Amino acid sequence: MHPSANALKCFLPTFQTWFSERNPGFSTYNSSRSLFMSELKLYRNTTVDDGLSVVEKQQLIGFINDELKYVQVEFYTSIDEDETTVDKEEARTVADDFADEINNNARSIGAVGMDDTFAASDEWVNVEAELGIVAGFYSGLEICFPVAFIVLLVSTQNVLVSVYAILSILFIVGSVLATIVWDGGALGVSEAVAGVIVIGFSVDYVIHLGHTFVDAFHSYGIQPKVDRFSHAAVGMAATVIAGGVTTFGASLPLLATQHLFFPTMGALMASTVAFSLTFSLLFFMSILLLFGPQGDAFDFSWILEKSGCAVYLRKWGFMKNTKHNSKSKLDEGNQKFANQSQGENQKNMKSTTDNKKVETTNV
């Protein structure tokens, strides 16, 4: 409960004193029911120096059609409105447990009508809404990961690379959520809303690097994983780093804002970008270098060939001869390399000839 003097609004102590003064020799514990009810009704509508107005007492003591229907005790807790959902849920649990304790004590002494106490607050409605938003965040994770895996499969067309990519994304999201706990926070509305938004950042860098790694074989005929790693690192690493720097910079102004949501959003964006760059460039690229596919291994076409489905798909016209295409691409890549080498040799020969001509002229 809140430590302030007016945190508790209870009529019982003053009513007991007022009752005893009006009825010498009796108290609220040993009086008859009719006397107790008549005095309580009178107290409810009488101005007494007890710190409670008549309106407040009429709200606390509920007589409907001259019959007592309810009484309530109001108190304020030390939980602020901007506390996390976990803290608010804990406060509600404490209040519910206290009400259950009152009910159990009433049943143990046979107090009829005193065993239906319950705790209520307008804030409980907000707690339920916040719990729904947090549950929606977890549902979003359950949906996002399968969808992200499908997108990775379509983008890379390689099962092994997609598995490595989704594993990296799982590590990124887990690290971001662990950062919230490490910072002393908990998953609330702001974290849940911002968390759904920033999940996409964890997919962005990994999918670009994975697609470039796979495309090294499909477009350039590069088969060794070491060469494909070099192709992806040279062609995409700088772009990924540049994208991470700009996104990280965009999150910094949010940290200086006063509204609760925007600093949370900025912190999650910054941490997501940092972990995304770390896991995509270090973990994901390293695992591709060490255990990545060679050639068309684990491609859709490779799986269809290994399973025997390619024969029927090719027979029905749904699939081309991938082996021939792969060989053609490899030959094309080698031919490009040969043409480049031949062009460089011709330039060197021409340069040598020009030098000889210059030397002859000087002689």
Solvent accessible surface area in square Angstrom, and as a share of the most:
residue,aa,sasa,rsa
1,M,134,0.60
2,H,74,0.33
3,P,121,0.76
4,S,48,0.31
5,A,113,0.87
6,N,119,0.61
7,A,2,0.01
8,L,89,0.44
9,K,49,0.21
10,C,34,0.20
11,F,4,0.02
12,L,77,0.38
13,P,80,0.50
14,T,45,0.26
15,F,1,0.01
16,Q,60,0.27
17,T,79,0.46
18,W,32,0.11
19,F,0,0.00
20,S,47,0.30
21,E,127,0.57
22,R,118,0.43
23,N,24,0.12
24,P,109,0.69
25,G,75,0.72
26,F,103,0.43
27,S,34,0.22
28,T,24,0.14
29,Y,183,0.70
30,N,96,0.49
31,S,23,0.15
32,S,62,0.40
33,R,183,0.67
34,S,86,0.55
35,L,50,0.25
36,F,52,0.22
37,M,41,0.18
38,S,61,0.39
39,E,14,0.06
40,L,3,0.02
41,K,66,0.28
42,L,78,0.39
43,Y,0,0.00
44,R,39,0.14
45,N,75,0.39
46,T,43,0.25
47,T,112,0.65
48,V,34,0.19
49,D,152,0.79
50,D,25,0.13
51,G,74,0.71
52,L,22,0.11
53,S,56,0.36
54,V,39,0.22
55,V,93,0.54
56,E,50,0.23
57,K,0,0.00
58,Q,66,0.29
59,Q,104,0.46
60,L,1,0.01
61,I,0,0.00
62,G,3,0.03
63,F,25,0.10
64,I,90,0.46
65,N,144,0.74
66,D,113,0.58
67,E,98,0.44
68,L,51,0.25
69,K,114,0.48
70,Y,98,0.37
71,V,74,0.43
72,Q,67,0.30
73,V,67,0.38
74,E,56,0.25
75,F,87,0.36
76,Y,131,0.50
77,T,58,0.34
78,S,66,0.42
79,I,61,0.31
80,D,84,0.43
81,E,147,0.66
82,D,98,0.51
83,E,61,0.28
84,T,36,0.21
85,T,4,0.02
86,V,81,0.47
87,D,50,0.26
88,K,8,0.03
89,E,53,0.24
90,E,106,0.48
91,A,19,0.15
92,R,38,0.14
93,T,63,0.37
94,V,93,0.53
95,A,14,0.11
96,D,55,0.28
97,D,81,0.42
98,F,116,0.49
99,A,6,0.05
100,D,74,0.38
101,E,98,0.44
102,I,58,0.29
103,N,12,0.06
104,N,85,0.44
105,N,82,0.42
106,A,7,0.06
107,R,133,0.49
108,S,90,0.58
109,I,140,0.71
110,G,53,0.51
111,A,29,0.23
112,V,148,0.85
113,G,53,0.51
114,M,111,0.50
115,D,50,0.26
116,D,103,0.53
117,T,50,0.29
118,F,162,0.67
119,A,30,0.24
120,A,77,0.60
121,S,49,0.32
122,D,130,0.68
123,E,45,0.20
124,W,45,0.16
125,V,107,0.62
126,N,70,0.36
127,V,0,0.00
128,E,92,0.41
129,A,58,0.45
130,E,26,0.11
131,L,58,0.29
132,G,45,0.44
133,I,73,0.37
134,V,18,0.11
135,A,56,0.43
136,G,38,0.37
137,F,3,0.01
138,Y,110,0.42
139,S,53,0.34
140,G,16,0.15
141,L,22,0.11
142,E,127,0.57
143,I,111,0.57
144,C,41,0.24
145,F,40,0.17
146,P,73,0.46
147,V,78,0.45
148,A,13,0.10
149,F,57,0.24
150,I,102,0.52
151,V,69,0.40
152,L,0,0.00
153,L,34,0.17
154,V,102,0.59
155,S,37,0.24
156,T,3,0.02
157,Q,94,0.42
158,N,0,0.00
159,V,46,0.27
160,L,34,0.17
161,V,0,0.00
162,S,0,0.00
163,V,63,0.36
164,Y,27,0.10
165,A,1,0.01
166,I,31,0.16
167,L,63,0.31
168,S,0,0.00
169,I,1,0.01
170,L,93,0.46
171,F,80,0.33
172,I,0,0.00
173,V,15,0.08
174,G,37,0.36
175,S,24,0.16
176,V,8,0.05
177,L,46,0.23
178,A,58,0.45
179,T,41,0.24
180,I,22,0.11
181,V,106,0.61
182,W,209,0.73
183,D,111,0.57
184,G,71,0.68
185,G,34,0.33
186,A,22,0.17
187,L,27,0.14
188,G,3,0.03
189,V,48,0.28
190,S,18,0.12
191,E,29,0.13
192,A,1,0.01
193,V,61,0.35
194,A,0,0.00
195,G,6,0.05
196,V,70,0.40
197,I,90,0.46
198,V,6,0.03
199,I,17,0.09
200,G,44,0.42
201,F,58,0.24
202,S,1,0.00
203,V,25,0.14
204,D,57,0.29
205,Y,12,0.05
206,V,0,0.00
207,I,28,0.14
208,H,80,0.36
209,L,0,0.00
210,G,1,0.01
211,H,86,0.38
212,T,16,0.09
213,F,0,0.00
214,V,4,0.02
215,D,41,0.21
216,A,0,0.00
217,F,8,0.04
218,H,52,0.23
219,S,56,0.36
220,Y,104,0.40
221,G,3,0.03
222,I,45,0.23
223,Q,72,0.32
224,P,62,0.39
225,K,51,0.21
226,V,85,0.49
227,D,69,0.36
228,R,0,0.00
229,F,50,0.21
230,S,53,0.34
231,H,49,0.22
232,A,0,0.00
233,A,32,0.25
234,V,128,0.74
235,G,47,0.45
236,M,38,0.17
237,A,21,0.16
238,A,72,0.56
239,T,81,0.47
240,V,5,0.03
241,I,79,0.40
242,A,56,0.43
243,G,28,0.27
244,G,0,0.00
245,V,95,0.55
246,T,94,0.55
247,T,29,0.17
248,F,81,0.34
249,G,34,0.33
250,A,61,0.47
251,S,0,0.00
252,L,86,0.43
253,P,87,0.54
254,L,42,0.21
255,L,82,0.41
256,A,89,0.69
257,T,57,0.33
258,Q,184,0.82
259,H,114,0.51
260,L,104,0.52
261,F,49,0.20
262,F,86,0.36
263,P,35,0.22
264,T,23,0.13
265,M,21,0.09
266,G,0,0.00
267,A,51,0.39
268,L,8,0.04
269,M,19,0.08
270,A,13,0.10
271,S,20,0.13
272,T,3,0.02
273,V,1,0.00
274,A,48,0.37
275,F,61,0.25
276,S,0,0.00
277,L,36,0.18
278,T,64,0.37
279,F,42,0.18
280,S,0,0.00
281,L,43,0.22
282,L,117,0.58
283,F,61,0.26
284,F,0,0.00
285,M,6,0.03
286,S,50,0.32
287,I,28,0.14
288,L,0,0.00
289,L,56,0.28
290,L,108,0.54
291,F,128,0.53
292,G,7,0.07
293,P,4,0.02
294,Q,95,0.42
295,G,4,0.04
296,D,41,0.21
297,A,19,0.15
298,F,79,0.33
299,D,2,0.01
300,F,77,0.32
301,S,22,0.14
302,W,68,0.24
303,I,63,0.32
304,L,52,0.26
305,E,51,0.23
306,K,140,0.59
307,S,71,0.46
308,G,30,0.29
309,C,61,0.36
310,A,0,0.00
311,V,90,0.52
312,Y,122,0.46
313,L,47,0.23
314,R,75,0.28
315,K,158,0.67
316,W,159,0.56
317,G,64,0.62
318,F,158,0.66
319,M,26,0.12
320,K,158,0.67
321,N,76,0.39
322,T,28,0.16
323,K,136,0.58
324,H,116,0.52
325,N,53,0.27
326,S,27,0.18
327,K,126,0.54
328,S,48,0.31
329,K,77,0.33
330,L,53,0.26
331,D,67,0.35
332,E,90,0.40
333,G,18,0.17
334,N,83,0.42
335,Q,103,0.46
336,K,98,0.41
337,F,146,0.61
338,A,48,0.37
339,N,75,0.38
340,Q,118,0.52
341,S,37,0.24
342,Q,101,0.45
343,G,25,0.24
344,E,108,0.48
345,N,83,0.43
346,Q,103,0.46
347,K,148,0.63
348,N,94,0.48
349,M,134,0.60
350,K,138,0.59
351,S,57,0.37
352,T,67,0.39
353,T,64,0.37
354,D,63,0.32
355,N,82,0.42
356,K,125,0.53
357,K,129,0.55
358,V,87,0.50
359,E,108,0.48
360,T,101,0.59
361,T,115,0.67
362,N,118,0.60
363,V,160,0.92
